[in-house]
């Protein structure tokens, strides 16, 4: 029971600065858990940004933040 409960909880999550994101989708390609997808929202600059799919799969691996050329992603663990 105890170990099963911890497996269902998210170990990480990300926050995306939508005004900085240019929708290049590099983070989508590098996310090993498919926790990021292209949204249908436009930011003030007219870019279609990405969004975080909070399905509990994010491990907080930081790959998305490392590859983001605009430094628009912050990763949190826990």
Buried (B, 14 or more C-beta within 10 A) or exposed (E): EEEEEEEEEBBBBBEBBBEBBBBBBBBBEBBEBEBBEEBEEEBEEEBBBBBBBEEBBBBBBBBBBEBBEBEBBBBEEE
